[in-house]
Amino acid sequence: MPSTLAHEPDANRYTLRIGDELVCVADYSTRPGAIYFTHTYTTPARRGNGYAAELIDFAMKDIESRSDDRVVPVCSFVVDWFSDHPERRGLLSR
C-alpha cells in the first residue's frame, strides 16, 4: 500500500500515512524567521522502515519550496537527520 505524505499547517505537523493509518508525525512550532522541529514519532510497529527519514526529507523539501525560514532541530531525530544529510545544512542558517 502506498504512503501519503502531507503538511498539516493547522496542526503544525507533517504526517506520513499508509492507507488510513497514521504512521509517522513530525511536530513543529514557528517563530518569526524560524521553524522548530520539536518531536518526531513513528508508531512502534512501523519503526525501522525509514518512514521518519522519508517524512523529514519531505518536510525539508516543502520548507525549501515555500519559505525562507531557517530550520531549528530540537528533536534528536531531526538533529541526526541533518548529520546524515550535510548537503541540506543550509536550511539551518538561512
C-alpha positions as CSV (number, residue, x, y, z in Angstrom):
1,M,0.0,0.0,0.0
2,P,1.5,3.4,-0.9
3,S,2.3,6.0,1.6
4,T,0.9,9.6,1.6
5,L,3.0,12.5,2.9
6,A,1.3,15.7,3.9
7,H,1.8,19.0,5.6
8,E,-0.9,19.9,8.1
9,P,-0.3,23.5,8.9
10,D,-3.3,23.9,11.1
11,A,-1.9,21.2,13.4
12,N,1.8,22.3,13.0
13,R,2.9,18.9,11.7
14,Y,3.9,16.8,8.8
15,T,2.5,13.3,8.5
16,L,3.0,10.0,6.7
17,R,0.1,7.7,6.3
18,I,-0.2,4.2,4.9
19,G,-3.8,3.9,3.8
20,D,-5.8,5.3,6.7
21,E,-3.1,4.5,9.3
22,L,-1.1,7.4,10.7
23,V,2.4,6.0,10.8
24,C,4.7,8.9,11.4
25,V,4.4,12.5,12.6
26,A,6.9,15.4,12.8
27,D,5.6,18.3,15.0
28,Y,6.9,21.8,14.8
29,S,6.4,25.3,16.1
30,T,7.1,28.6,14.4
31,R,8.6,31.9,15.5
32,P,9.5,34.8,13.2
33,G,12.1,33.5,10.8
34,A,12.4,30.0,12.2
35,I,10.6,26.6,12.2
36,Y,11.4,24.5,15.3
37,F,11.1,20.7,14.8
38,T,10.2,19.6,18.3
39,H,9.1,15.9,18.0
40,T,9.2,13.1,15.6
41,Y,7.2,9.9,16.3
42,T,6.7,6.6,14.4
43,T,4.3,4.0,15.6
44,P,6.2,1.2,17.2
45,A,5.0,-1.5,14.7
46,R,6.3,0.6,11.8
47,R,9.7,1.6,13.2
48,G,12.9,0.6,11.4
49,N,11.5,1.1,7.9
50,G,12.8,4.6,7.2
51,Y,9.4,6.3,7.4
52,A,10.7,9.1,9.7
53,A,13.6,9.9,7.4
54,E,11.2,10.0,4.5
55,L,8.9,12.3,6.3
56,I,11.7,14.7,7.4
57,D,13.1,14.8,3.8
58,F,9.6,15.7,2.6
59,A,9.3,18.4,5.3
60,M,12.6,19.9,4.4
61,K,11.8,20.0,0.7
62,D,8.4,21.6,1.5
63,I,10.1,24.3,3.7
64,E,12.7,25.0,0.9
65,S,9.9,25.5,-1.6
66,R,7.6,27.8,0.4
67,S,9.7,29.6,2.9
68,D,13.0,31.4,3.7
69,D,12.8,30.5,7.4
70,R,15.6,28.6,8.9
71,V,15.1,25.2,10.5
72,V,15.9,24.7,14.2
73,P,16.1,21.0,15.0
74,V,15.1,20.4,18.6
75,C,14.1,16.8,18.2
76,S,17.1,14.4,18.3
77,F,15.9,12.5,15.2
78,V,16.0,15.8,13.2
79,V,19.4,16.6,14.6
80,D,20.6,13.2,13.4
81,W,18.9,13.6,10.0
82,F,20.9,16.8,9.4
83,S,24.1,15.0,10.4
84,D,23.3,12.3,7.8
85,H,22.4,14.9,5.1
86,P,25.1,17.6,5.2
87,E,24.0,18.9,1.8
88,R,20.8,20.2,3.5
89,R,22.5,22.1,6.3
90,G,21.9,25.4,4.6
91,L,18.4,25.2,6.0
92,L,19.8,25.6,9.4
93,S,21.4,29.0,8.9
94,R,19.4,30.9,6.2
